[in-house]
Amino acid sequence: MGGLTDYDRTRYGRQMLIGGWGAAGQERLKAARVFIAGAGGLGSPAALYLAAAGLGAIALADSDCPELSNLNRQILYTDADLGRPKAETAAEALRRLNPAITVTAAAERIDADNVARVIGPADLILDCLDNFETRYVLNAYSLRRGIPLIHAAVWGLSGQVTFLDPPRTPCLQCLFPAPPPRDVFPVAGVAPGLAGCLQAAEALKFLSGIGPTLRGRLLTFDAEHMTFATLPIERVPDCPACAGRPRP
């Protein structure tokens, strides 16, 4: 996509002052492509902050339309967007926020048959989903292609985030060998807001080349009591998804 323009240097100048970021880091962001699976409570803040930071290309997928009960947390949408495809509406919002980036969207559910086509070329995958069946499809694809995956999940006012980069780290199925029961779960918008922002932070660090990521660590937070913790995580030798892959 070429070097930085005067527009880029002005728009992103404040973040380029961060140690280690600079013009080189911003150029890496401008050349990067991230895929965001899910444009709901997690995907909304993650996509907005990646777009605002000047990520060169964002691709997202979501097969749903926003409903009134989504609007307490899915900040890409308003009442006027109810019933419209999330993918289309989200892409329009991101293009308005930053017309200098490329945004593509797929209004379809990811499965084993279409995952390669829907994701396309990507430097990084963000798991912003709300179901583990599709998360396992993403996990298998990231393993097969060697693309790091940033996972997040929330419940109520709590959440978790990690940077999965097997074989240096566990894969998603090491952490969750079987999907939990599907249910309507409690959630306040600030929880996916925090988790999605943390996903965006991990993506920006990885792509710009600054700071350590959450490789090998699971960050958890409880916003009700305002506590944060980081726990070590390890590969499971008999993991059904990544067992047998050589360690680095």
N, C-alpha and C positions, 0 to 999 in steps of 0.2 A: 504493500500500500504506500510505499515511498517514505521519505523522512518526515520530520515534523514541519508543519507550516507555521506561519506567524499566528494563525488562529489557534493552533494546538498549543503553542508556547504560552499564549495569553490565557487560554481557558484552563490549562492544566498546570500553570506555573506554580501554584501553591503546593501541590503534591510533589512536583519535581524538586522542591527544596528539601524533601525528606532525604536523609543520608542514605546514599547508595541507590537512590531512585534516579534522579537527574534525567537528562535527555535520553540516555541509553535505555533506561527502564521504561520511559514513556514510549519510545519507539518499539520496544518489545510488546508492550500492551497494544499498540496500534496494529501490530502484525499478528496478534493472537486471535483465535476463534474459540469461544466457549459455548458448550451446549448446556442448556438448562432444561431439565426434565421436570415439568410441572410449573405452572404460572399462577400458583395460589398464594397461600400465606407465607411460605418460604421463598418461592420464586419471585414474588413481587419485590420485596426489598433487595434481594440479591441482584435481580436484573436491573433495577433502578440505579443502584450504586455502581454496578459495573459499567452501565451505559454512561453515567455521569463522569466516571473516571477515564473515559475515552478508550475503552476496549474496542478493538477494531471491528470485530464481528461477533454478534450474539445470535445464536439459533435457539429457539425454544419450541417445546411441544406441550400441548394440553388439549385433550379431547372434549373438555366440558365447556359449558356456558356459565357465567357468574349467576348466582342466585342471591336473593336478599340476605340469607343467613351467612353468606360468605363475606359480606362487606365490613364486618367488624375487624377483619384481619388482612384481606386481600386488597392492598392499597393501590393496585393498578387500575381498579374499577370504581365506577360510581353507579348510582341508581339508573342513570341513562344507559348503562351498558348491559343491564339485565337481559338475558336471553340471547346476547350476541356471543359468538365463539370467543373464548378467552384468548386463544392464540392470536387471532386477528386484532382484538382490542388491545392486548398487551403490546404487540408489535407497533401499533400506531402510537401508543403512549410513549414507548421508548424512543421512537423516531422524533416525536415532538420534543422530548427531553434533550436529545442530542442528535441533530440531523446529520452530523459528520460521521456517524458510524453506520455499519450495515446490520440490519436486523431481518432475520427470516423466521418464519413460524410455520408449524405444522399442527393442524387441528385434528390430530389423531392419537389414539392410544398406542403406546409403545408395546410391541410384543417381539417374540423371538424371530418372527418372519420379517418385520420391517425395521428392526432396530438399527441396522447398518445404514439403511437409506435415510431414515429420519435424522439420525445423528450426523451423518456425513463426516467430513474432515473436522477434527476437533483436537485442541491441545489439552482440554480439560473438560470434565463432565461434572455438573452440579446435580446432586440428587435432592430435588425439592418436592418429592412425591409424598403421598399419604397412604400408600399401600406397598406391602413387601413383595407381592408377586411381581410387580413391575420393577421394583428395586432389584430383585434377583436377576432380571433380564439385563438391567444396566450393569450390574456387578459382573455378570458373565462376559458382557461385551467389553468392559474395561479390562478384564483379565486377558481376554483374547487379543485385544489390540494394544495393551500396555499403556492405556490412557488413565492417568490418575482420576479419582472420583472423590468429590467432597460431599460427605453425607451429613445430613441434619435431620432431626426429628424433634417434635414438641408434644407436650401434654400439659394442659392447664397453663400454669405460669412457669413451667420448667422446660428444659430442652437439652440437646446434646449436639455436638459437632465434632467431626474428625476428618482427617485427610488420609484417604486410603490409596496406597501406592504399592500393591503387591509386586514382587515378593519381599520388598523391604518392610512392608507392614502387613497386618492381617487384611483379608478382604471382608466385604460386608457379611458374608455368610459365616465367617469365623466368629463374628460378634453376635449374629442372629441366625443360628442354624436352622430355625423353623419360624415361619411367620406367626406373629401373635394374632389372636382372634380379631377379626374386623369388627369395628364398633364405632358408633358416634362418640367421639371423645371431646372432653371439655378443652377449650382453648380461648385465651384472651390474646388479642392481636399483638400485644407487646412481646409475647413469647416467640412466635415466628418472626417478628420484626428483629429481635435480638439475634436469633439463630441465622436468619437470612443475611443480616449484616456481617456476622462472623464468617459465613460462607464466602461472602464477597471479599472480606479482608484476606482470607486464606488464598483466594484466587488471585487477588492483586499482588500479594507477596510472592507467590509462586511464579506468576507470569512476568513480573517486573524484575525478579531476581533478588529481592531484599528479604531479610529475616527468615528465621526457621518457621516451618509449617507445623501442623499438628500430626505429622507422620509418627505413628507409634503411640499416639496419645489420644484419649477421648476427653474432650472438654464438656463438662456438665454445668448447668446453672439452674438455680432456683430463684426466680425473681420475686417470689412471695417473701422469702427471707433474705434476698439479695446476697446469695452465696454462690461462689464459683469454685470448681475443683477441676484438676487435670489428672487423669488416671492413666497409667501405662496399659497398653493393650498388646497382645501377642497373637501370632498365628496359631491356629489349631491344627495339629499334625494330621488329623483325619477329616479335615474340612471337606465337605462334598464338592466345593467349588474350586479350591486352590491347592488341595493336597497333592504332593508330588512335584510341585514347582520348585526349582532350585532356589536356595537363598542366595542373595547377592554376596 
